[in-house]
Amino acid sequence: MLVLVAAHALAALAAPALVRALDRRAFALLAVVPAAAVVWIVLQLPAVLAGAAPTEVLPWIPVLGVDLALRLDPLAATVSLLVTGVGALVLVYCTRYFPPGARGMGRFAAVLTAFAGAMLALVWSDDVFVLYVCWELTTVFSFLLVGQDSHKRASRAAAVQALVVTAAGGLTMLVGLVVLAQAAGTSRLSGLVAYFTGPAATSAAITAGVVCVLVGAITKSALVPFHFWLPSAMAAPTPVSAYLHAAAMVKAGVYLVLRLAPGLADVEPWRPLVAAAAVTTMLLGGVQALRQHDLKLVLAHGTVSQLGLMILLAGAGTRDAALAAVGLVVAHALFKACLFLVVGVIDRRAGTRDLRELSGLGRRAPVLATAGVLGASSMAGLPPLLGFVTKEGAFEAFLHEAYGAAAVPLLVLVVLGSVLTVGYSARFVWGAFWRKPGVEPVEWRPAGVLFPTAPVVLAGAGLAAGVGVAFLAPLLVAYADTLPASYPVLLELKVVPSIGTALGLSVLAVALGLVVGLPRVSDLLTARHPLAPVRAEITWRGVIHALENAALRVTVSTQRGSLSWMLTVIFVVLVLGPGAALLLAADLGAIRVDRLADSPFQVLAAVIGAACAIVATRVRRRLGAVIVVGGLGYATALIFALAGAPDVALTQALVETATLVVVVLVLRTLPRDISDRHTPRERARRLLVAVPVGVLMTGLGAVALAARQAPPVSAAFPAQAYGFGAGQNVVNVTLVDIRAWDTMGELSVIVAAATGVASLVFLHRRSGVPPRSEVQPVVTPSTRAGGWLRSARRNDGDRVLLLEVVARLVFPTMMVVSLYFLFAGHNAPGGGFAGGLVAGLALVVRYVAGGRHELGEAVPVDAGLLLGLGLLCAGGTGIGALLLGGEVLQSAVIEGYVPVLGNVKFVTSLIFDVGVYLIVVGLVLDVLRSLGAELDRRRARVTEVARRQEVPS
């Protein structure tokens, strides 16, 4: 099972390269992966039906008891067959849906394949946390697929809307799952359901957990009041609609309800909440479907309606309703995916989806029309298709007292929903294939053989599943039997119905539905329906707009554009919050000072640092203040060095130097003098804030040290550093091995910071390497033979020969030192972070000596490439360890004899350190290009414009 999920991930990674090599034919090759999963699942069905569900468990977070637990029971087998089977057909369909060389096809293929793997893992998950991770992965992939046409505003808006709604619902669901897992004492879904199936105690927390879980299911399956995101998501390409919004993603909510119903259906307020949301959605979606003129929107609103019926049946918590629900899940996936794909063919070959413009396609495309009519007939519940069998089962379930005393009223509403379903099914067939008087037939280009293959196969599958429902029934019944029966006579799914109330209701629904589906009748009935003024999407936009306005007001009132004001607000909140807690809760009497310093030199360094801080408050020039503050940083580095922490001291000194460079680059755009705001009154005001903050931070440090009760974990690090980290430098081994996860998080923050800085300066995108064509080389006798720097031939303004000579001499030495720190850091002071900072400072030297063009000559690559490669190296180390049978980010030692070098010991954590090195270099390069080279370019452009304006015409 894990192999199949991993195969989808690998196929997704390879998809862009396959598309570049094979163009749209690559989709057929990618379809092999889900097709292989179909074969494997079918081979497992005998064991699944025998009650021996295949399971796989891989430890993930042992401390929290979280495992990558996968389980293939009857429900998971049913839904995963739909996910993989329909997924394979949709991928084959894409080989003709997209034109050759279509824009973004490689990314689309990768994301669609990755979505299939995430959905498969979601269905197989037997752990609530794994379920949640897969749940949100499908949300993210859905966002990318819906927004495939990113150049269209509607696609971007629909993608963001779907992401916000479903992600918020997913977070709510996570809260509920955590609460229920704590109550059950296990994070396994199977164990959780088993716990609540018995006489489990209920409480307010469990009730809240149930509500939170249902909110997650409701948002994912687009039920009222969150139903609006699904029709808006029809801005996605048609294969996305057919797969995500008919067969896969929206079924996740239904699947969750089916999965938890055996244990939670009797917990209040499960049934009332499910019934209210589901019935309202079913009716509202049906009415809205009758109002649409776009064939895709007819199907979209119909999907919303049928999702309501599925959730209604799934949440009943009875055996017969569950059987009808899981049967409807299968039927709906087959006919709705078929119909969406039919619409895709019509859209591509006729150039329109507007049913008012289509006429007579049934005669010109008989094969496509046959598939469309079969799909619509199954949707309407006509025999002998699977849709008819499941609709009969739904009626029988309510006749068998699903929802107890509310069964009869709900049955009436379900029949009304079926009438609407027949109506919009008839509207679809009439709109897509019927010949309409007075409507000129649109131009139709033959669809070929392969393009309609997928909808034809799905339509045939719906027919075969209806006729041969006896072969499908054992798998569905195996799940349904896990719920209690509410009626003595058990429901059976059969294509030949019994004469009775259910059949009579079906005939009535079809007869009334055909009348409702007539164009004039449907237009008349939907012109002024009572829910017309209620537009959930408008309400949603209003809520978002109100939140944006509130955020804007808060921002305007707290962030006035003054750095001193914002810092004052932050520090005041710090003093009032943690400061008050410190005074009220901390045991100040427990604070003890064993010693003030380890040596007199530390006292001297502290005095120097304090003097620098005091002088910084008196300096009138910005550059002088920065240099004095830098002296405080170097004094701190000296204290670390005297305390026996050379790694920390080295890092502090390098960071302080890099910070000075960055601040100096920023100062070039600011006034030189700060005396206008450095008045005595202003200094006194800042002193009132600074002193309490200083006292607070000192107190927090003292209290934190005195509060320790257990021995520090780091006390064991020196002994462990060489034991399993194979390094003598405890600090470096801690960063790249013992606490590598923390370092991964910090690296992500660094990449985000670099991206933020570049975004603020470049506004649109990184300019990357400074264009070499901006300034043409000026060849003179002095430069013909070359210069001290590579950019010496460029007419770059004033050049300082001394700086160029120093840069020429210092740069190689600094790079060698940086590499020494990188490779020696595992056993001596240094490491990837220190080495990267030294390399970054070497680039600073090149930039200071030769300007922005010299920086481009020194590193002719984009900073984003270095950041990405660094993150890939660091993350790849963890994945490699996992694939080799170890834990994530676990180090391995490789020893051997190398000619010339002798015995060599290689620790895989060095690869992680290389990633750190690249990220730090990329960060410094990004800062130099944004705050340095980009500002230089803008200044040069302004100077050139001013010079041209001064030249008389």
N, C-alpha and C positions, 0 to 999 in steps of 0.2 A: 504493500500500500504506500509506504513511504517512497519506494522506488518510483511508482507511478506519479506521485506528486512532484518528486524531484525531476522526473522526465519532462513534465510540463514546464517547470522552471528553466531547465536547460534549453528546451525548445524555444521558450520565450527569449532567452538570451541570444540564441542563434538566429532568431527570426529576421532581424534587420539585415544581417549578412546574406541570409537565404534570399530575401526579397531583392537585394542588390544583384545577386547572381542569377536568379530565376525569374525575377519580376513577379507577376501575380500568380504564376504557377507554384510559387513557394507555399501558397495556402494549402494546396493539395498534399504537399509533403508534411506540413504541420498537422494536417488532419489525421495522420497516421497515429499520433500520440493519443488523442482521445479515443480513436477507434480501437487501439490496443487495450485501453482501459475498459472499453465495452466488452471485449472478448474475455478479459480477466474476470470481470464481474459476473458474466454469464457462467463461466466455469465454476465460480464459487457458489452459485445459487443452490445446488443440492445441499451443500453444507449449511447454508443460511437457512433453508427451509427445514432442515433437520434440527435446528436450534443451536448449531455449533458455529456461532458468528466468528469469522476470522478477526483477530485483533493483533495490533502491533503497538508496543510501548517502548519509547525511547526517553530516557531521563533528560529533562531539559533544565529545570531549576530545582535541584534536589532539596535545597534549603526550604523552599516554599512548598515542596511536595507537588510541583507541577511537572507533568510528563507530556511528551508528544504522544498522546494516546489516540489511536484510531480504531474504529470498530465498524464492521460491516454487518448490520442486522437487517431484517426485512425492509424497514423504512429507509435506511441509508442506501440499501441496494436499489430500491425503486427510484429514489430521487437521483442517485448517482448515475443510473442508466440513462435518465433523461439528460442530465448535465453533459455526459460524455457523448451520447448518441446524437443529440441535437447539435452539440458543439462541433462534432466532426462534420455533420452535414452543412452547418453554417460556414465552416472554413472552406469546404468544397465550393459552396455557393459564391464565396468571395472571389474565386478564380475568374468569375465572369461579371461580378457586380462592379468591380473596380476597373476602370480603363487602364490599358498598359501605361506604366510609368506614372501612375497617379501620385499626387503629392502626399507625403506622410504615410504611405502604405506600409513601410517597414515598421514604423512605430505602432501602427494600428495592429499589425499581425502579432507583434510582440505582446502588446497589452491584452489583446483578446485571448491569446494562448495562456498568458499569466493569469487572467481572470478565470479561465476554465480550471486551472490547477488550484487556485484559491477556493473556488466554489466546491470543487471536489473534496478538498481538505476540510472545508466547513461541514459538509454533509457527513464526512467520516469521523469528525472530531468527537471524542468522548471525554473531553476536559473543558470546563467552562472558559478557562483562559485561552486555550487554543482556539475554541470556538469564537471567542471575541476577536482574537487577532485575525483569523480568517474572515470574520464578518467585516472588519474594517478594511481589510485588503480588498474585498469585493467592492466596498464603497469607494476606495481610492481608484481602483481600476475602472469602475463605472464612471467616475468623474472624468478620467482621461478619455474614455471611449465616447461619452456624450459630447465632450468638448473637442472631438477629433477635428472638426472644421473650425479651428480656433480663429480664423480670420472673420468668421461670422459672429456678430454680436449675440444673436439668438442662441447659438451653440454655447458660447461662453457663459451667458446668463443661466441657461438651463443646467449646465454642468455644475456651476457654483451652487445653484439652488438645490439640486439633488445631493450634492456633497454635504451642505450644511444640514439639511433635514435628516438625512440618513445617518450622518456621523453623530449628530446630537442624539438621535434615537439610540444609536449604538452605545454611546457613553451611558445613557440612562439604563439601557439593558444590562451593561456591565455592573452597575451598582446593584441592580436586582439580583443578578446571578451570584454576586459576591455574598449578598445577604442570605440568599437561599443556600449557598454552599456552606456558609458558616453554620446555619441552622442544622443542615444535614450532616455536617462533620466531614464532608468530602467534596472535592472539586470535580469528581467524575460525574458526567451527566447520567450515566446508567445508575450509579449509586444514589444520586440526588432524587431521581424519579422513584427509585425503589423505596427510599426513605419516606417520601410524601405519599406513596401508595398505601402505606400502612397507617395505623392510628397516630399520625404525627400531630404534635401539639401546634396550635396556631397562636399567633401573636401579632401585635401591631407591626413589628419588623417584617414578619413573613408576608403580611398583607401588603405592605409597602413594596417588598421585593417582587411580589406577583404583579403589582401595577407597573413597576419599572420594566419588568420583562415584557409585559404586553405592550407597553409604549414602544419598546424597541421593535417588536414584531409588527406593530401597526405602521410605524414609519417606514420600515423596509418594504412592506407589502402595500404601501400607498392607500391606507384606509383613512376615512374621515377622522380628524380634520387635516390630515397630511396627504390627501389624495392628489393634490394639485401638481406635485413634482413629476409624476409619471407622464401625464400628457405633455408637459413641457419638455420632458426628456426625448420626445419624438424628434427633436432637432438632430438627434444622432443619426448616423447612417443606418439604413434598414437592417443590415445584419446584426447590429447592436440591439435594435428593437426586438428582432426575432429571437435573439438568444437571451439577453439580459432581462428584457421586459416581458417575455412570454414564457421562457422555459427555465430560467436560472435565477437571476438575482432576486426578483420580486417573490420567488417561491421560497426564499430564505425565511421570511416571516412566517409563511404557512408551515414550513418545515419545523420551525422552532415551536410553534403552537402544537403541531402534531407530536413532536418529541416530548414535550412537557405535559401534555394533556393527561396521560395516564396517571400522573401523580398530583397535578395541581388543579385539575378541573373542579374538584370539590372545595377548593380553597376560595373563600370570598375575597374580592369581588370578581373572580375569573369569569363566570358565565354572564352576569349582567353587563360587564364591560365589553366582552367579546360580542355579545348579541347586539348591543346598541351601536357600536362602531360598524359592525359587519353589515347589518340590515340597512343602515343609512347609506353606507358606501354602495351597496348593491343597487339600491333604487336610484340614487343620485347618478352613479356611473351609467346606468341604463338610459336614463332620461337624457343625459348629456351626449351619449353616443348617437341618439336619434337626431340631435341638432347639428351634427357635423357634416361638412361637405368634403373634407379631406379624408380619403380612405384610411390613411394611417391614423388619423385622430378618431375615426369611428372605432377602429380596433383598439386604440389606446384607452378610450373611455370604457369600451366593452371589457377590457382587461381589468380596469379598476372595479367594475361591477362584479365580475366573476371572482376576483380576489376576495371581495366581500363575502360571496357565497362560500368559497373555500374555507375562509377563516371561521365563518359561522358554523359550518359542519365540523371543522377540526377542533373547535373549542367546546363542542357539546360534551365531550368526555364520555360518550357511549360507544359501544362496539359498532352499531350499525351506522351511526353518523361518521365515525372514523373511517369505516370501509368506503362509504360514499365519498368522503373527503379525499382520501388518497387516490381513489379511482378518478375523481375529477381533476386532481393534480396531473395525472398522466394524460387524460383526455385533453385538458386545456393546453398542456405543453405541445401536444401533437398538432391540434388544429390551429392554435393561435400562432405558433412558429410558422406553420404552413402558410397562413393567410398573410402574415407580415412579409414573408419571402415572395409571395405572389404580388403583393403591392410593390415590392422592390423591382420586380421584373417589369411591371406596368410602368412604373416611374421611369426606369431606364429606357424602355423601348417606345413608350408613348410620349414621354416628356411631361407628364402631368399626373397628379393624383386626385384632381378635383372631379368628383363624380358627376358634376354638371357639365363637364367637357368631354367625358368619355361616352362612347356610344358604339355598340356593335362589336366589342372585342371578343365576345363569345364565339363568333363565327371565324374571326381571323386568327384566333389563338385557341383552338379547341382543347389542346392538352392542358394549357395553363388554366383555362376556364373550368375544365373538369376537376383539376386539383382545387381551385378556389371554391367551386360549388360543394365538393366533398367536405372541405374544411368548414365552410359556413354551415353546412347541414349538421355536422357534428357539434358546432357551436350552438346551433338552434335546438339540438336534442332530437334529431330525426333518426329513426331506425334505418339500417342496423349498425350505425356507427357507435363508437365508444361513448361519445357525448350523450347519446340517448340512454345507454345503459346506466351511466353515472347519474343522469338526471332522474331516472326512475328510482335509483337507489337513494337519492336525496329526498324525494317525496316520501318514500317508504320509511326513511329514518325519522322524519317528523311524525309520520303516522305511528311509528314505534316509540313515541313519547320522548324524543330527544328534547331536552330543556324542560322536561316535566310538564307542569301546568301551562307553560307558555308555548307548548308545541303547536297547538292549533293556530293561534294568531301568527306565529312565525311561519307556519306552513302557508297561510294565506299570502303573506308578504313574499315568500319564496316563489309562489306561483306567479304573483305579480311581476317579480324580477324575471321569471322565465318568459313571460309575455314580452317584456322589454327586450330580452335577449333574442327571441325569435324576430322581433321587429327590426332591430339593427342588423341582424344577420341577413334578413331579406333586403334591407336597405343596401348592404354591402354588395350582394349579388346583383341587385338592380343597378347600382351605381357603377360597378366595375365592368359588367359583361352585357347588360341589357341594351337593346337598341332603343334609343329615345327619339321620338318624333321631333323634328325641328332642330336636332343637334347634329352638326356636321362631324363625321368620323375623323378623329385625329390621325395623324400619320403614324403608322405602326411598322416598326422594323422587326423582322423575324428574330425570335429570341434564341434560336439555335437549339441544340440538343442538351448541352450540359447546364445551361443557365436554369431551366425549370426543373432540373432533376431533383434537387433537394425538396422543393415543395411537393412534387409528385410523390416522392418517397414518404414524406410525412403524412400526406393525405391517404396514401395506401396503408400506412401503418395504423392510422385511425380507423380505417375500415376493417383491416385485419384484426385489430385488437377488439373491435366490437363483435365481429362474427366469432372470433376465437377467444372470447373473454374467459372461457373456462380454463384456458392455459395460463392466463394472466392472474386469475382470481387467487390461486394459492399464495402467491407472493403478497397480495394485498390483504388477504385474510390473515396471514401470519402476523401482520402488524395489528390489524383490527382486534384480534383475539387478546391483545394485551390490555384491552379496556373492558369494563363490565358491560354486560348486556342489559338493556332497559326493557326488553320485550321477550316473551317466551319463544317466539318463532324468529330464528336468526335470519337476517337479511342475506340473500344470495344475489350476486351480480350475474344476470343472464340476459342474452340478447332477445329471447322470446318472452315477453312480459306476461304476467298473470293478469287475467281480467279482474279489475278491481278499481279501487279509488285512485291509486297512483296513475294507472293508465288513463283513466278518465280525466284527471287533472292535466296530464300531458297533452291529450287531444285538445282540451280547452285552451291550454297555453299556446299551442301551435296555431289554432284557429284565430284566437284573438291577436296573436303576434303577427300573423300575416296581414291582418287588417291594419294593425298599428304601423306595420312596415310600409304601407302604401305612402308614396311621397306626400300627397296632399294631407293625409291623415296625420302622419308624423310631424309635418310642419305645423299643422293646426294644434296638435296636442302639446308641442314643445314651445310654441310661440310665447306663451305666458304661463309657464309652470311656477308653482309657489316658491321654489327655491332659486328662481332666476336672480333676484337681487343679492343672494348670498354667494359671493365669489371668494373662495378661500385664498386664491392666489393674490387678489387685491388686498385682502386682510394681511397676508404674509408680507407683501411689499410695504404695507403701511407699518407693520411692526418693525421691519428692517430699517425703514426710513426713520422711524421714531428713535430707534437705538442709535443710528448714525448721528442724528441731531443731538441726542443726549450726550453721546461721546464727544461731539464737537464742542458742546457747551462746557463740559468738564475740562476738556483740553484747553479751551480758550481761557478758562478761569484759573487754571493751575499752571499752564505753560505759556507764559507771556512772551517768550522769545528771549528772556533774560536768563543767562546761565546762573548768575548769582541768586536770582529769585527761586529757580527750580532746585538748586542745591539747598537753599534755606528751607524750602518746603520738605525736602527729603530728610534733612537732618532734624528738623523739628519733630516730624513724625517718628523718627528713630528714637529721639529722646523721650517723647511722650509714650511710645509703645513699649519697646523692650526696656527702656529706662524705668518706667513705672513698674513693670513686672519684676525687674531686678530688685527694686526697693521693697516690694511687697512680699515676694516669694523667696528671695535668696537668703541664705544664712550667711550674713556678712561677717559674723563672728568666727566662722570656720576658715576664713582666709588667713593663710600664714605665708610668710616670706622666708624661705630657708636661706637664700643667699641672693645678693643683688647682682653679682657678676662672677664670672669664672677667672677673670684676670683684670688688672688695672687698665690694660689696653682697651678692653671692652667699655670700661667707664669713660675713657678718653673718646672712643668712637661715639658713644652715646652723647657726650657733651658736644662733640662736633656736629652731630646730627641735630641736636636741639638748637645750637647756634644757627645752623643753616635755616631751620624752620623760622626762627625769630627774625633773621635777616630778610627772609622772603616776604615778610609782612611789611618791610620798610622800603623795598626796592621799587623804584619808579618806572623802570623799563621792563617790558614783558620778557625780553630775552634774558636779562639779568635775573629775573625771578625764576625762569625755567632752569637756568644753570645752578642757582642756589638750591632749588628744590632737588635737582639732580645730585647735589652734594649730600643731601639727606639720604637718598637712595644708596649711594656708594658707602656712606657710613654704616647703613644697615647691612650691606654686603660684608663689610669688614667685621661686624659683630658676628655674623654667621661663620665667617672664616675662622675667627678666634675661638668660636665654640666647637670647632672640629667638624663643621659641615661644609666641606669644600664644594660639593655639588650645588648646594643651595646658594652659597656665596657666588659661585660662578654664574649661575642662572640669574640671580638678582642683579649682578653687575651688567650682564649682557642685556637683560630686559630693560634696565635703567638706561643703558646707552641707546637701545632701539627706541625707547619712549622719547628720549631727548630728540632724536632725529625726527620722529613723527611730529612732535610738538613744534619744532623749529620750522618744519615744512608748512604747518598750519599758520604759524605766526607771520609768514610772509604776506598773508592776506588780511592781517589785522593791523590796527594802528600800533605804532611803536611805543607810545607812552600810555601808561595806565593811570597817570596822576589825576585825570578828570574824575575818576570814580574812587580814588584812593584818599578821600578826605578824612579828617579825624572822626567826623560823625559816622561815616560809613564804616571805618575800621572798628569803632566802638560797637556798632550794631552787629558786625560779623563776629566780634569777640564774644558777644553774648550767646551766640550760637556755637562757636568753636569750642569754648571751654567746656560746656556741658557734654558735647560730643566726645571730646578727648577723655574726660573723666569717665564717661559711660563705657567707652571702649576699653579703657584700662580696667575698670571694674568687671566688665564681662570676661576679659581674659583671666583675671585673678579668680573669679568665681568658677569659671570653667575648669581651671587647673585644680581648684580645691574640691570640686564636686566629684572628681573621679573616685570611684569605689573599687572597681575591678581592675586588675592589672591591665595595662595597655596591650592591645593586640600586636602593636608594632614591636613589642619586646621579643617576639619570636621570629621576627623578620631576618635578623642577621644569620641565625642558624639555618633558616629555610632558604635564604637567598642562593646559596651554593648547592643546597641539597636538591631542590627541584627546579631552581631557576638557572643553575649552572653559571652564576656570576658572583663576583666578589664585591661589586658596587651595589650596596643595599638599595640606594635611592633609585638607580636605574632599573634594577630587577623589580622593584615595587611598581614602577610606572609601566613597564612593558610586560609584566607577568602576573605578579600577585594582585595588583589592582588595575589590570589592563582594561577592564570594563569602564572604570572611572576615566582612564585616559582616552578611551574611545569617545566618551561623552564630551570631554574637553576638546578633543579634536573637532568634533562636530560643531561646537561653539565657535572655535577659531574659524572654521570654514564659513559659518553663518556671519561672523563678524566681518570677514574679508568681503563677502558678498554684499553686506550692508554698506560698508565704506564705499565700495565701487559703485553701488547703486545710487548713493547720495551724490557722488561726484559726476559720474558719467550720465546719470538720469535714465538712459535707455539701455545701454549695454556697454560692457567693457570694450574699450577701443583696442585692447590687446597690444601687440607689438607696435611701437611708434612707427608710422608709415615712413619707409625709407625714401619715398619719392617727394616728401614735403620739401626738402632742401637738397638741391642738386650738389654733388661734389664739386668743389672749386679746386682745380688742379693747378698748383704753382710749383716752381722749382724746389721749394722747401718741403712740399708734401708729395711730390711725385714718387719719391722713394719710400713713402710711408711715414707714419708718425708714431708717437709714443702710444696713442690709443687708436682703436679701429675706426673711430669716427673723426679722426683728425682731418680728413679731406673735406669735411662738411663745413660750410661757412656758418658756424654756429655762434657768431658773435665773439665776444672777448674770451680768449682762452688763457689760462694761467699755466705756464710751462712747468712750474714747480709742482703744481697739483697733478699734472699729467705724469710727470716722472715718478712721483710718490705712488700714484695709483698703479702705474706699470710695475713697480717693484713690490708693492704691498699686496695687491690683489691675489697673485698666485700663492703667496705665503698664507694668506688668510683662508683661502680655499683648502689648502693642504691641512691647515690646523682644524678646519671644520670637519674634514673627513677623518682626521685623527680622533676628534671628539666622538664622531659617529661610531667608528669601529672599536674604539677603546673604551667607550662609555660603559660597557657591561661589566668591566673589571676595574676601571679607573674613573676618576671624575670626568664627566662629559655626558654623552648621550645624543640622541637625535635632536632634542630640543635645543641644547647648547650648540651643537654643530650647525643646526639650521640658522640660529641667530648669528653665529659668526659668518656663515655664508651670506646671510642677508646684509650684514654690515659691510662685507666686501662689495656687494652690489651698491651699497650707499656710497662707498668710496668711488666707484666707477661713475655713478650718477653725479656726484659733486664735482668730479674732475672734468667730465665730458658732456654733461647735460643729458637730455632725454634721448638723443640719438645714440649716445654711448651706452645708455641703459638698454636700448633695443639691440645694439650689437652684442652686448654682453650676454643677454638671455633672449634669443630670438624665438621665444615661445610665449603663449598666453599664460598669464598667471592662473587662470581657471583650470588649465590643463594640469599644472603642478598640484593644485589643490585636489583635483579629482583623482589624480594618480596616487597621491599620498593617502587619501581616504580609502582608495581601492587596495593599496598595499596593506594598510592596517587592518581593514576588514577581511581581506583575503587570508591573512594569517589565521584569523579565527575560524573561517570556513574550512581552510585546509586542515587545521587540527581536527575539526569535527569529521571531515571526510576520512581522515586517517584513523579514526576510532578513538580519538582523545576527546577531551572537553574543549569547549570553545575558548580560543586564545591560549590554549595550553602549549608550553614550549617543548620542543624536542631537541635533542643534542645529536649531532652527526660528527663523528670523529673518524679520521683517516689520515693516511700518509699522502702528501702532495709533493711531487718532485720539486726541488729547489727550496720550497717552503718548509718541508719536513712534516712533522705531525701537526695537524690542524684540527681544531675543535670549533664547529659551527653551531650556534644556537639559533633556532628559527625565530626567536624574538627579535633578532637583528632586522628581519624583514619588517616587523612592526615598527622598529626604530627608524628604518628608512622611510616609512610612511610619515612618521612624525617629522623627520628632516625635510621631506618634500613639502609638507603642509606649511611649516614655518617659513621656508624659503618662498613659497607661493604667497603667503600672507605679506611678507616684507615687500615682495615684488609688486603685489597689488597696491599696497600703500604708496610705494614709490611712483607707480604709474598713475595713480589717481590723485594723490595729494601733491605729487611732484611733477611728473611729465605732463599730465593732463592740464594742470594749472599753467605750466610753462607754455603749452601749446595755445591755450586761450589767451594768455598775455601776449604771445608773439602775434597772434591774429589781430588783437586789438591794436598793437603797435603798428602793424602793417597797414591796417585800415586808416589809422590816424596819419601815417606818413603819406599815404596816397591822397588823403584829403588836403594835405598841406601843399602838395605839388600843384602848381598852376596848370590849368588845362590849356 
